[in-house]
């Protein structure tokens, strides 16, 4: 299996340079700056094809294809990262216990992981300063052009760092807790989706839900830490 998976992973990960990004929470009007080291981020969301190769099936359909996998929870996503790492001989990034309720990071690991919220936004912007990295119809599938469904990855224009579908197509889980004092274990997802209005498809738009939440326009994208 490792050889088949490796062939699917070849060329998938893009090198993202280090830098800094300012995040904000419109709900609380809080702002904070995050400094980032170089990292790797997948050029596309995880597809049904890749998900099936790792897990033996997909949670939404038996037909593996190039559409993003959806109806995956945050817990599903971190477990997938560990399974993929194990198949490829990498160190697992997460230590998972209590049936997924407890997840700790092995920060020295070379395995696959979810991007942090700061990494996601920084990579989405790819050096741009606006709400989007291009004209929406050219870069994203959203409610006005999607015909009510997700689409195969990579058919819209990428950003300057070669990342496709950062906006639209499917929302993407990030590692971060949203606001633990208010929302407890709720995790962040980003990017908008095929079902989202235009205003929801932007680099700074933030949503959240419980780590067991699943819906048909929510998937995830892989990241890896670069050895220093």
FENMOKA-V903448 format. One record per pair of residues at least 4 apart in sequence whose C-alpha atoms are under 6 Angstrom apart, sorted by the first residue. I is the first residue (numbers start at 1). GAP is how many residues later the second one is. D is the distance in Angstrom with one decimal. If there is no record, write none. Layout:
# FENMOKA-V903448
i->[I,I]
gap->[GAP,GAP]
d->[D,D]
This chain:
# FENMOKA-V903448
i->[2,2,2,12,12,13,13,13,13,14,14,14,15,16,16,16,17,18,18,18,19,19,20,20,20,21,21,21,22,22,23,23,24,24,25,25,39,39,40,40,41,41,42,43,43,44,45,45,45,46,46,47,47,47,47,48,48,48,48,48,49,49,52,52,52,66,67,67,67,69,70,70,70,70,71,71,71,72,72,73,73,73,73,74,75,81,81,82,85,85,85,85,86,90,91,91,91,92,93,93,93,93,94,94,94,95,95,96,96,96,97,98,112,112,113,113,113,114,114,114,114,115,115,115,115,116,116,117,119,121,124,125,126,126,131,131,132,132,136,138,138,139,139,140,140,141,141,141,141,142,142,142,142,142,142,143,143,143,143,146,150,150,154,158,158,158,159,166,167,167,167,168,168,168,168,169,169,170,170,170,170,171,171,171,171,171,171,172,172,172,172,172,173,173,174,174,176,176,177,177,178,178,178,179,180,186,186,187,187,188,188,189,189,190,191,192,192,192,196]
gap->[4,85,86,30,31,27,28,29,30,26,27,28,25,22,23,24,21,18,19,20,16,17,14,15,16,12,13,101,10,11,8,9,6,7,4,5,186,187,183,184,181,182,180,120,121,120,23,175,176,22,175,19,20,21,22,4,16,17,20,21,15,16,4,5,6,86,84,85,86,150,146,147,148,149,143,144,145,4,142,138,139,140,141,137,136,31,32,10,5,7,26,27,4,21,18,19,20,19,12,13,16,18,10,11,12,8,9,4,6,7,5,4,111,112,109,110,111,60,61,108,109,4,5,59,108,58,59,57,4,82,42,8,34,35,71,72,70,71,4,18,19,17,18,27,28,5,27,28,53,4,26,51,52,53,54,51,52,53,54,48,19,44,10,4,5,6,4,25,24,25,34,24,25,26,33,24,25,23,47,48,49,19,20,21,22,47,48,17,18,46,47,48,16,47,14,15,11,12,9,10,8,9,10,4,4,23,24,21,22,19,20,18,19,16,10,4,8,9,4]
d->[5.9,5.4,5.4,5.4,5.7,5.8,5.3,4.3,5.9,5.5,5.3,5.9,4.7,5.6,5.4,5.7,4.6,5.2,4.3,4.1,5.9,5.2,5.6,4.3,5.7,5.7,5.5,5.8,5.6,4.3,5.6,5.4,5.5,4.2,5.3,5.3,5.0,5.1,5.4,5.0,6.0,4.4,5.3,4.4,5.7,5.5,5.9,5.6,4.4,5.6,5.5,5.4,5.4,4.1,4.9,5.9,5.0,5.4,5.7,4.5,4.4,4.8,4.8,4.3,5.4,5.0,5.5,4.1,5.8,5.8,5.3,5.9,5.2,4.7,4.5,4.5,5.0,5.7,5.3,6.0,5.0,5.2,4.9,4.7,5.8,5.1,5.4,5.0,4.8,5.7,5.1,5.8,5.7,5.1,5.4,5.7,5.1,5.2,5.8,5.0,5.3,5.2,5.6,4.8,5.8,5.6,5.1,5.6,5.8,4.6,5.2,5.8,5.8,5.0,5.9,5.2,5.9,5.7,5.5,5.4,5.5,5.8,5.9,5.5,5.3,5.4,5.0,5.5,6.0,5.8,5.9,5.8,5.8,5.9,5.3,5.5,5.4,5.9,5.6,6.0,6.0,4.8,4.8,5.5,4.7,5.2,4.8,4.9,5.1,5.5,5.3,5.6,3.9,5.7,5.5,5.4,4.7,5.3,5.6,5.6,5.4,5.7,5.4,5.2,5.0,4.3,5.5,5.9,4.6,5.7,5.5,4.7,3.9,5.5,5.9,4.3,4.4,4.1,4.9,5.1,5.9,5.5,5.2,5.0,5.2,4.5,5.9,5.1,5.2,5.9,5.0,4.2,4.2,5.0,5.5,5.5,5.6,5.8,5.8,4.4,5.8,5.2,5.3,5.5,4.1,4.8,4.3,5.4,5.6,5.8,4.5,5.4,5.7,5.5,5.6,5.8,5.5,4.4,6.0]
